[in-house]
Every structure is written in structure tokens, then in C-alpha cells.
Amino acid sequence: MRAKDIRIGETYMVCVPQRLPRDLRDRLPRDRETFAAYMRLHLHRGKRFDLTVTSVDPGPPGRPSVDGVETLKTSKVALPLTSEQRPPRAAP
């Protein structure tokens, strides 16, 4: 698929190859965000996942790329409560 065919808001199945190209595999990250992105990429090697596209960078000066949101299925949910919502503590 070409970058010009990708639409913002659509969900696509992403297939990450087990063996990444050398220029991606050996690149040194310049900052914390880039390091986190590379780690996420390496964790997804050989896997498929759904990605909802939030922005598209069509190319030059760099390679075409997209940003998006990966939907995860989990049974754990945490919702912080305000002090008014918390039940009173029992006296010891």
C-alpha cells in the first residue's frame, strides 16, 4: 500500500516483518521518543496488529510514515477516584 492511499481515521492491519531492514535495525535513536518507538517496533517483529491512523507523512525529506493508535484488548481497567468518591476508611 502506498502512503497516498492511506486515509486518516481508517484502521489497517499492520504486518511487521520478523527481519527488519538493516537501516531500521541498526539505527541509533536520537531522543527518548525515538527510542520508545524503536522498542515498540522490535516488540512487534513477526506480528500483526490493527492500527487506526491519526496522521500521514507522505515522504521527503524522510521515508513515508504514519502515526496511529494501536487498540489493545485487556481485562484490566483502572479508574482513579477523587477524594469525594472514595469510601471512608474503617477505624483500626
MOPAC internal coordinates of N, CA, C and O (Angstrom, degrees):
PM7 1SCF
backbone

  N    0.0000 0     0.00 0     0.00 0    0    0    0
  C    1.4383 1     0.00 0     0.00 0    1    0    0
  C    1.5264 1   108.55 1     0.00 0    2    1    0
  O    1.2310 1   120.62 1   -38.53 1    3    2    1
  N    1.2991 1   116.43 1   141.47 1    3    2    1
  C    1.4601 1   122.13 1  -179.53 1    5    3    2
  C    1.5252 1   110.39 1   -96.48 1    6    5    3
  O    1.2310 1   121.11 1   -27.02 1    7    6    5
  N    1.3401 1   115.48 1   152.98 1    7    6    5
  C    1.4642 1   120.88 1  -177.79 1    9    7    6
  C    1.5280 1   111.56 1   -57.43 1   10    9    7
  O    1.2310 1   119.98 1   144.83 1   11   10    9
  N    1.3233 1   117.65 1   -35.17 1   11   10    9
  C    1.4688 1   120.17 1  -178.62 1   13   11   10
  C    1.5248 1   112.57 1   -68.41 1   14   13   11
  O    1.2310 1   119.76 1   160.77 1   15   14   13
  N    1.3420 1   118.06 1   -19.23 1   15   14   13
  C    1.4596 1   122.08 1  -179.82 1   17   15   14
  C    1.5308 1   113.07 1   -87.22 1   18   17   15
  O    1.2310 1   119.98 1   168.58 1   19   18   17
  N    1.3294 1   117.65 1   -11.42 1   19   18   17
  C    1.4641 1   122.07 1  -176.03 1   21   19   18
  C    1.5173 1   109.68 1   -84.27 1   22   21   19
  O    1.2310 1   120.73 1   -45.14 1   23   22   21
  N    1.3309 1   116.22 1   134.86 1   23   22   21
  C    1.4664 1   122.40 1  -177.86 1   25   23   22
  C    1.5240 1   110.45 1  -113.43 1   26   25   23
  O    1.2310 1   120.54 1   -43.94 1   27   26   25
  N    1.3218 1   116.57 1   136.06 1   27   26   25
  C    1.4578 1   121.96 1   177.51 1   29   27   26
  C    1.5245 1   108.42 1   -66.62 1   30   29   27
  O    1.2310 1   120.90 1   -43.69 1   31   30   29
  N    1.3376 1   115.89 1   136.31 1   31   30   29
  C    1.4631 1   121.77 1  -179.48 1   33   31   30
  C    1.5135 1   113.75 1    94.60 1   34   33   31
  O    1.2310 1   119.75 1   164.44 1   35   34   33
  N    1.3168 1   118.08 1   -15.56 1   35   34   33
  C    1.4683 1   121.90 1   178.48 1   37   35   34
  C    1.5353 1   109.41 1   -84.31 1   38   37   35
  O    1.2310 1   121.06 1   -25.15 1   39   38   37
  N    1.3220 1   115.59 1   154.85 1   39   38   37
  C    1.4594 1   121.66 1   177.76 1   41   39   38
  C    1.5221 1   108.89 1  -108.31 1   42   41   39
  O    1.2310 1   120.81 1   -48.70 1   43   42   41
  N    1.3236 1   116.05 1   131.30 1   43   42   41
  C    1.4635 1   122.49 1  -178.02 1   45   43   42
  C    1.5262 1   109.07 1  -125.53 1   46   45   43
  O    1.2310 1   121.11 1   -30.10 1   47   46   45
  N    1.3453 1   115.48 1   149.90 1   47   46   45
  C    1.4530 1   119.75 1   172.91 1   49   47   46
  C    1.5295 1   107.89 1   -86.56 1   50   49   47
  O    1.2310 1   121.17 1   -54.22 1   51   50   49
  N    1.3186 1   115.36 1   125.78 1   51   50   49
  C    1.4580 1   121.92 1  -178.81 1   53   51   50
  C    1.5237 1   108.54 1  -103.56 1   54   53   51
  O    1.2310 1   120.33 1   -49.28 1   55   54   53
  N    1.3097 1   116.98 1   130.72 1   55   54   53
  C    1.4601 1   122.57 1   175.70 1   57   55   54
  C    1.5272 1   107.95 1  -114.11 1   58   57   55
  O    1.2310 1   120.38 1   -66.34 1   59   58   57
  N    1.3213 1   116.88 1   113.66 1   59   58   57
  C    1.4636 1   121.57 1  -179.82 1   61   59   58
  C    1.5255 1   107.14 1   -95.16 1   62   61   59
  O    1.2310 1   120.12 1   -54.93 1   63   62   61
  N    1.3379 1   117.37 1   125.07 1   63   62   61
  C    1.4669 1   118.56 1  -179.52 1   65   63   62
  C    1.5286 1   111.62 1   -66.80 1   66   65   63
  O    1.2310 1   121.04 1   -29.38 1   67   66   65
  N    1.3203 1   115.62 1   150.62 1   67   66   65
  C    1.4673 1   120.45 1   177.32 1   69   67   66
  C    1.5285 1   110.14 1   -63.84 1   70   69   67
  O    1.2310 1   120.99 1   140.42 1   71   70   69
  N    1.3142 1   115.71 1   -39.58 1   71   70   69
  C    1.4679 1   119.95 1  -179.70 1   73   71   70
  C    1.5225 1   108.38 1  -106.40 1   74   73   71
  O    1.2310 1   120.87 1   -68.51 1   75   74   73
  N    1.3215 1   115.94 1   111.49 1   75   74   73
  C    1.4551 1   121.71 1  -179.04 1   77   75   74
  C    1.5146 1   110.55 1   -80.69 1   78   77   75
  O    1.2310 1   119.75 1   -27.63 1   79   78   77
  N    1.3424 1   118.08 1   152.37 1   79   78   77
  C    1.4587 1   120.64 1   176.43 1   81   79   78
  C    1.5361 1   110.53 1   -59.82 1   82   81   79
  O    1.2310 1   120.63 1   -31.17 1   83   82   81
  N    1.3154 1   116.40 1   148.83 1   83   82   81
  C    1.4654 1   122.08 1  -175.41 1   85   83   82
  C    1.5299 1   112.44 1   -56.15 1   86   85   83
  O    1.2310 1   119.86 1   138.86 1   87   86   85
  N    1.3402 1   117.88 1   -41.14 1   87   86   85
  C    1.4638 1   119.12 1  -177.47 1   89   87   86
  C    1.5305 1   112.36 1   -66.26 1   90   89   87
  O    1.2310 1   119.61 1   153.62 1   91   90   89
  N    1.3256 1   118.35 1   -26.38 1   91   90   89
  C    1.4649 1   120.99 1   173.85 1   93   91   90
  C    1.5189 1   111.43 1   -82.72 1   94   93   91
  O    1.2310 1   120.98 1   140.64 1   95   94   93
  N    1.3070 1   115.72 1   -39.36 1   95   94   93
  C    1.4565 1   121.58 1  -175.43 1   97   95   94
  C    1.5215 1   112.31 1   -67.73 1   98   97   95
  O    1.2310 1   119.94 1   142.56 1   99   98   97
  N    1.3351 1   117.71 1   -37.44 1   99   98   97
  C    1.4613 1   121.77 1  -173.12 1  101   99   98
  C    1.5267 1   114.33 1  -101.88 1  102  101   99
  O    1.2310 1   119.90 1  -175.65 1  103  102  101
  N    1.3183 1   117.79 1     4.35 1  103  102  101
  C    1.4624 1   121.30 1  -177.73 1  105  103  102
  C    1.5272 1   110.58 1   -72.25 1  106  105  103
  O    1.2310 1   120.51 1   -41.48 1  107  106  105
  N    1.3341 1   116.63 1   138.52 1  107  106  105
  C    1.4612 1   121.34 1   177.15 1  109  107  106
  C    1.5299 1   109.34 1   -93.54 1  110  109  107
  O    1.2310 1   120.18 1   -53.60 1  111  110  109
  N    1.3291 1   117.26 1   126.40 1  111  110  109
  C    1.4632 1   119.52 1  -179.50 1  113  111  110
  C    1.5222 1   111.71 1   -69.15 1  114  113  111
  O    1.2310 1   120.27 1   -37.73 1  115  114  113
  N    1.3285 1   117.08 1   142.27 1  115  114  113
  C    1.4638 1   122.92 1  -177.77 1  117  115  114
  C    1.5237 1   112.89 1   -90.21 1  118  117  115
  O    1.2310 1   120.02 1   153.65 1  119  118  117
  N    1.3355 1   117.56 1   -26.35 1  119  118  117
  C    1.4582 1   119.90 1  -177.83 1  121  119  118
  C    1.5305 1   109.89 1  -145.70 1  122  121  119
  O    1.2310 1   120.96 1    -1.70 1  123  122  121
  N    1.3118 1   115.76 1   178.30 1  123  122  121
  C    1.4597 1   122.34 1  -175.84 1  125  123  122
  C    1.5316 1   112.61 1   -62.87 1  126  125  123
  O    1.2310 1   120.07 1   138.18 1  127  126  125
  N    1.3381 1   117.47 1   -41.82 1  127  126  125
  C    1.4597 1   121.23 1  -178.67 1  129  127  126
  C    1.5295 1   111.58 1   -65.68 1  130  129  127
  O    1.2310 1   120.94 1   138.99 1  131  130  129
  N    1.3420 1   115.81 1   -41.01 1  131  130  129
  C    1.4642 1   120.10 1   178.45 1  133  131  130
  C    1.5176 1   110.49 1   -65.27 1  134  133  131
  O    1.2310 1   120.27 1   138.97 1  135  134  133
  N    1.3337 1   117.09 1   -41.03 1  135  134  133
  C    1.4641 1   120.84 1   177.55 1  137  135  134
  C    1.5250 1   110.47 1   -60.19 1  138  137  135
  O    1.2310 1   120.22 1   135.23 1  139  138  137
  N    1.3351 1   117.19 1   -44.77 1  139  138  137
  C    1.4691 1   121.20 1   179.61 1  141  139  138
  C    1.5320 1   110.96 1   -62.80 1  142  141  139
  O    1.2310 1   120.47 1   140.45 1  143  142  141
  N    1.3363 1   116.70 1   -39.55 1  143  142  141
  C    1.4627 1   120.35 1   179.09 1  145  143  142
  C    1.5307 1   110.74 1   -65.16 1  146  145  143
  O    1.2310 1   119.98 1   138.51 1  147  146  145
  N    1.3290 1   117.64 1   -41.49 1  147  146  145
  C    1.4692 1   120.51 1   178.81 1  149  147  146
  C    1.5248 1   111.29 1   -66.39 1  150  149  147
  O    1.2310 1   120.40 1   140.98 1  151  150  149
  N    1.3277 1   116.85 1   -39.02 1  151  150  149
  C    1.4614 1   119.05 1   178.40 1  153  151  150
  C    1.5289 1   110.43 1   -63.80 1  154  153  151
  O    1.2310 1   120.71 1   138.35 1  155  154  153
  N    1.3299 1   116.26 1   -41.65 1  155  154  153
  C    1.4620 1   120.54 1   178.20 1  157  155  154
  C    1.5335 1   110.49 1   -61.91 1  158  157  155
  O    1.2310 1   120.64 1   138.59 1  159  158  157
  N    1.3270 1   116.38 1   -41.41 1  159  158  157
  C    1.4592 1   120.82 1   178.13 1  161  159  158
  C    1.5243 1   110.80 1   -61.77 1  162  161  159
  O    1.2310 1   120.18 1   134.64 1  163  162  161
  N    1.3259 1   117.27 1   -45.36 1  163  162  161
  C    1.4639 1   120.63 1  -179.24 1  165  163  162
  C    1.5324 1   111.43 1   -66.01 1  166  165  163
  O    1.2310 1   119.79 1   145.97 1  167  166  165
  N    1.3152 1   118.00 1   -34.03 1  167  166  165
  C    1.4654 1   120.62 1   177.61 1  169  167  166
  C    1.5271 1   111.99 1   -68.78 1  170  169  167
  O    1.2310 1   120.32 1   155.57 1  171  170  169
  N    1.3198 1   117.00 1   -24.43 1  171  170  169
  C    1.4702 1   121.45 1  -179.16 1  173  171  170
  C    1.5332 1   113.20 1   -93.38 1  174  173  171
  O    1.2310 1   119.60 1  -178.05 1  175  174  173
  N    1.3141 1   118.36 1     1.95 1  175  174  173
  C    1.4723 1   119.63 1  -178.21 1  177  175  174
  C    1.5271 1   110.52 1   -57.32 1  178  177  175
  O    1.2310 1   121.06 1   -49.25 1  179  178  177
  N    1.3403 1   115.58 1   130.75 1  179  178  177
  C    1.4582 1   121.67 1   178.75 1  181  179  178
  C    1.5154 1   114.13 1    78.89 1  182  181  179
  O    1.2310 1   119.88 1  -169.91 1  183  182  181
  N    1.3262 1   117.84 1    10.09 1  183  182  181
  C    1.4665 1   120.88 1  -176.75 1  185  183  182
  C    1.5225 1   111.27 1  -119.11 1  186  185  183
  O    1.2310 1   121.50 1   -12.42 1  187  186  185
  N    1.3406 1   114.73 1   167.58 1  187  186  185
  C    1.4614 1   122.96 1   174.86 1  189  187  186
  C    1.5168 1   107.64 1  -121.55 1  190  189  187
  O    1.2310 1   120.73 1   -35.36 1  191  190  189
  N    1.3319 1   116.22 1   144.64 1  191  190  189
  C    1.4521 1   120.52 1   176.36 1  193  191  190
  C    1.5188 1   109.45 1  -156.03 1  194  193  191
  O    1.2310 1   121.01 1   -20.13 1  195  194  193
  N    1.3380 1   115.67 1   159.87 1  195  194  193
  C    1.4606 1   121.39 1   178.28 1  197  195  194
  C    1.5227 1   109.45 1   -89.64 1  198  197  195
  O    1.2310 1   120.90 1   -41.57 1  199  198  197
  N    1.3334 1   115.88 1   138.43 1  199  198  197
  C    1.4561 1   122.32 1  -179.74 1  201  199  198
  C    1.5216 1   108.27 1  -132.86 1  202  201  199
  O    1.2310 1   120.68 1   -54.40 1  203  202  201
  N    1.3295 1   116.30 1   125.60 1  203  202  201
  C    1.4659 1   121.66 1   174.37 1  205  203  202
  C    1.5217 1   107.18 1   -94.59 1  206  205  203
  O    1.2310 1   120.36 1   -59.71 1  207  206  205
  N    1.3147 1   116.92 1   120.29 1  207  206  205
  C    1.4633 1   122.80 1  -172.58 1  209  207  206
  C    1.5263 1   110.58 1   -76.51 1  210  209  207
  O    1.2310 1   121.27 1   -48.69 1  211  210  209
  N    1.3544 1   115.17 1   131.31 1  211  210  209
  C    1.4671 1   121.02 1   177.63 1  213  211  210
  C    1.5240 1   112.10 1  -110.13 1  214  213  211
  O    1.2310 1   119.67 1   156.51 1  215  214  213
  N    1.3436 1   118.24 1   -23.49 1  215  214  213
  C    1.4685 1   121.06 1   175.00 1  217  215  214
  C    1.5175 1   109.51 1  -159.30 1  218  217  215
  O    1.2310 1   121.19 1   -25.16 1  219  218  217
  N    1.3335 1   115.33 1   154.84 1  219  218  217
  C    1.4692 1   122.11 1  -178.94 1  221  219  218
  C    1.5220 1   108.55 1  -127.67 1  222  221  219
  O    1.2310 1   120.68 1   -49.46 1  223  222  221
  N    1.3435 1   116.30 1   130.54 1  223  222  221
  C    1.4596 1   121.92 1   173.20 1  225  223  222
  C    1.5254 1   106.33 1  -110.21 1  226  225  223
  O    1.2310 1   119.62 1   -73.91 1  227  226  225
  N    1.3407 1   118.33 1   106.09 1  227  226  225
  C    1.4564 1   120.84 1  -170.96 1  229  227  226
  C    1.5304 1   116.29 1   -70.05 1  230  229  227
  O    1.2310 1   119.77 1   169.19 1  231  230  229
  N    1.3218 1   118.05 1   -10.81 1  231  230  229
  C    1.4574 1   114.86 1   177.27 1  233  231  230
  C    1.4983 1   115.09 1   149.39 1  234  233  231
  O    1.2310 1   121.73 1    49.37 1  235  234  233
  N    1.3464 1   114.29 1  -130.63 1  235  234  233
  C    1.4624 1   119.56 1  -165.96 1  237  235  234
  C    1.5144 1   112.85 1   -39.81 1  238  237  235
  O    1.2310 1   119.95 1   -42.52 1  239  238  237
  N    1.3260 1   117.71 1   137.48 1  239  238  237
  C    1.4493 1   126.26 1    14.80 1  241  239  238
  C    1.5261 1   114.75 1   -81.72 1  242  241  239
  O    1.2310 1   118.78 1   160.15 1  243  242  241
  N    1.3366 1   119.93 1   -19.85 1  243  242  241
  C    1.4633 1   121.67 1  -179.99 1  245  243  242
  C    1.5118 1   111.84 1   -98.54 1  246  245  243
  O    1.2310 1   121.26 1    11.40 1  247  246  245
  N    1.3360 1   115.20 1  -168.60 1  247  246  245
  C    1.4641 1   120.89 1   176.94 1  249  247  246
  C    1.5256 1   110.12 1   -75.48 1  250  249  247
  O    1.2310 1   120.33 1   -26.39 1  251  250  249
  N    1.3367 1   116.97 1   153.61 1  251  250  249
  C    1.4674 1   119.03 1   173.70 1  253  251  250
  C    1.5333 1   109.63 1   -60.47 1  254  253  251
  O    1.2310 1   120.47 1   -40.50 1  255  254  253
  N    1.3338 1   116.70 1   139.50 1  255  254  253
  C    1.4607 1   120.09 1   179.94 1  257  255  254
  C    1.5232 1   109.87 1  -153.14 1  258  257  255
  O    1.2310 1   121.35 1   -15.29 1  259  258  257
  N    1.3328 1   115.03 1   164.71 1  259  258  257
  C    1.4571 1   121.07 1   176.49 1  261  259  258
  C    1.5232 1   108.69 1  -131.18 1  262  261  259
  O    1.2310 1   120.88 1   -25.93 1  263  262  261
  N    1.3143 1   115.91 1   154.07 1  263  262  261
  C    1.4608 1   123.08 1   169.32 1  265  263  262
  C    1.5096 1   106.19 1  -112.25 1  266  265  263
  O    1.2310 1   121.01 1   -30.86 1  267  266  265
  N    1.3258 1   115.68 1   149.14 1  267  266  265
  C    1.4401 1   117.74 1  -179.51 1  269  267  266
  C    1.5046 1   112.87 1  -165.70 1  270  269  267
  O    1.2310 1   121.71 1     3.46 1  271  270  269
  N    1.3142 1   114.34 1  -176.54 1  271  270  269
  C    1.4535 1   122.83 1  -179.10 1  273  271  270
  C    1.5165 1   107.89 1  -117.54 1  274  273  271
  O    1.2310 1   121.20 1   -52.73 1  275  274  273
  N    1.3225 1   115.32 1   127.27 1  275  274  273
  C    1.4617 1   120.91 1   176.32 1  277  275  274
  C    1.5236 1   108.11 1   -94.17 1  278  277  275
  O    1.2310 1   120.36 1   -51.93 1  279  278  277
  N    1.3152 1   116.92 1   128.07 1  279  278  277
  C    1.4513 1   121.83 1   179.17 1  281  279  278
  C    1.5180 1   108.94 1   -88.70 1  282  281  279
  O    1.2310 1   120.82 1   -53.54 1  283  282  281
  N    1.3175 1   116.04 1   126.46 1  283  282  281
  C    1.4568 1   121.27 1   178.69 1  285  283  282
  C    1.5170 1   109.81 1  -112.85 1  286  285  283
  O    1.2310 1   121.04 1   -37.28 1  287  286  285
  N    1.3137 1   115.63 1   142.72 1  287  286  285
  C    1.4552 1   120.70 1   175.97 1  289  287  286
  C    1.5228 1   107.66 1  -100.35 1  290  289  287
  O    1.2310 1   120.87 1   -52.24 1  291  290  289
  N    1.3256 1   115.94 1   127.76 1  291  290  289
  C    1.4555 1   120.27 1   179.97 1  293  291  290
  C    1.5207 1   109.44 1  -148.05 1  294  293  291
  O    1.2310 1   120.80 1   -23.09 1  295  294  293
  N    1.2949 1   116.08 1   156.91 1  295  294  293
  C    1.4645 1   120.18 1   177.20 1  297  295  294
  C    1.5253 1   110.64 1  -103.04 1  298  297  295
  O    1.2310 1   120.19 1  -178.98 1  299  298  297
  N    1.3344 1   117.24 1     1.02 1  299  298  297
  C    1.4631 1   120.34 1  -179.82 1  301  299  298
  C    1.5237 1   109.44 1  -102.57 1  302  301  299
  O    1.2310 1   121.53 1   -51.94 1  303  302  301
  N    1.3205 1   114.67 1   128.06 1  303  302  301
  C    1.4591 1   120.63 1   178.96 1  305  303  302
  C    1.5198 1   107.80 1  -132.51 1  306  305  303
  O    1.2310 1   119.99 1   -45.12 1  307  306  305
  N    1.3187 1   117.62 1   134.88 1  307  306  305
  C    1.4602 1   121.94 1   176.67 1  309  307  306
  C    1.5178 1   108.53 1  -123.34 1  310  309  307
  O    1.2310 1   120.92 1   -47.75 1  311  310  309
  N    1.3132 1   115.85 1   132.25 1  311  310  309
  C    1.4511 1   121.27 1   179.04 1  313  311  310
  C    1.5246 1   107.81 1  -133.00 1  314  313  311
  O    1.2310 1   120.09 1   -71.43 1  315  314  313
  N    1.3262 1   117.43 1   108.57 1  315  314  313
  C    1.4615 1   118.76 1  -179.42 1  317  315  314
  C    1.5313 1   111.05 1   -67.53 1  318  317  315
  O    1.2310 1   120.71 1   -43.60 1  319  318  317
  N    1.3346 1   116.26 1   136.40 1  319  318  317
  C    1.4612 1   121.79 1   179.99 1  321  319  318
  C    1.5201 1   110.26 1   -99.92 1  322  321  319
  O    1.2310 1   120.79 1   -31.00 1  323  322  321
  N    1.3143 1   116.09 1   149.00 1  323  322  321
  C    1.4623 1   120.19 1   173.74 1  325  323  322
  C    1.5198 1   108.22 1   -76.46 1  326  325  323
  O    1.2310 1   120.33 1   -11.54 1  327  326  325
  N    1.3287 1   116.98 1   168.46 1  327  326  325
  C    1.4712 1   119.99 1  -179.39 1  329  327  326
  C    1.5258 1   111.03 1   -63.61 1  330  329  327
  O    1.2310 1   119.57 1   149.87 1  331  330  329
  N    1.3281 1   118.43 1   -30.13 1  331  330  329
  C    1.4603 1   121.18 1   178.04 1  333  331  330
  C    1.5269 1   111.86 1   -70.96 1  334  333  331
  O    1.2310 1   119.98 1   151.03 1  335  334  333
  N    1.3184 1   117.64 1   -28.97 1  335  334  333
  C    1.4684 1   121.34 1  -177.66 1  337  335  334
  C    1.5133 1   112.67 1   -84.18 1  338  337  335
  O    1.2310 1   119.64 1   160.06 1  339  338  337
  N    1.3251 1   118.28 1   -19.94 1  339  338  337
  C    1.4595 1   121.53 1  -177.65 1  341  339  338
  C    1.5341 1   110.65 1   -73.18 1  342  341  339
  O    1.2310 1   120.45 1   -38.90 1  343  342  341
  N    1.3407 1   116.74 1   141.10 1  343  342  341
  C    1.4608 1   118.65 1   176.84 1  345  343  342
  C    1.5322 1   110.39 1   -70.39 1  346  345  343
  O    1.2310 1   120.14 1   -27.50 1  347  346  345
  N    1.3250 1   117.34 1   152.50 1  347  346  345
  C    1.4651 1   119.38 1   178.59 1  349  347  346
  C    1.5253 1   110.20 1   -66.31 1  350  349  347
  O    1.2310 1   121.22 1   -32.81 1  351  350  349
  N    1.3439 1   115.26 1   147.19 1  351  350  349
  C    1.4676 1   120.08 1   179.92 1  353  351  350
  C    1.5442 1   109.67 1   -80.67 1  354  353  351
  O    1.2310 1   121.50 1   -36.22 1  355  354  353
  N    1.3175 1   114.74 1   143.78 1  355  354  353
  C    1.4667 1   119.93 1   178.18 1  357  355  354
  C    1.5271 1   109.27 1   -78.45 1  358  357  355
  O    1.2310 1   120.68 1   -36.28 1  359  358  357
  N    1.3025 1   116.31 1   143.72 1  359  358  357
  C    1.4703 1   121.61 1   179.06 1  361  359  358
  C    1.5232 1   109.02 1   -73.62 1  362  361  359
  O    1.2310 1   118.90 1   -39.56 1  363  362  361
  N    1.3435 1   119.70 1   140.44 1  363  362  361
  C    1.4695 1   121.63 1  -179.68 1  365  363  362
  C    1.4955 1   114.05 1   -72.33 1  366  365  363
  O    1.2310 1   120.10 1   180.00 1  367  366  365

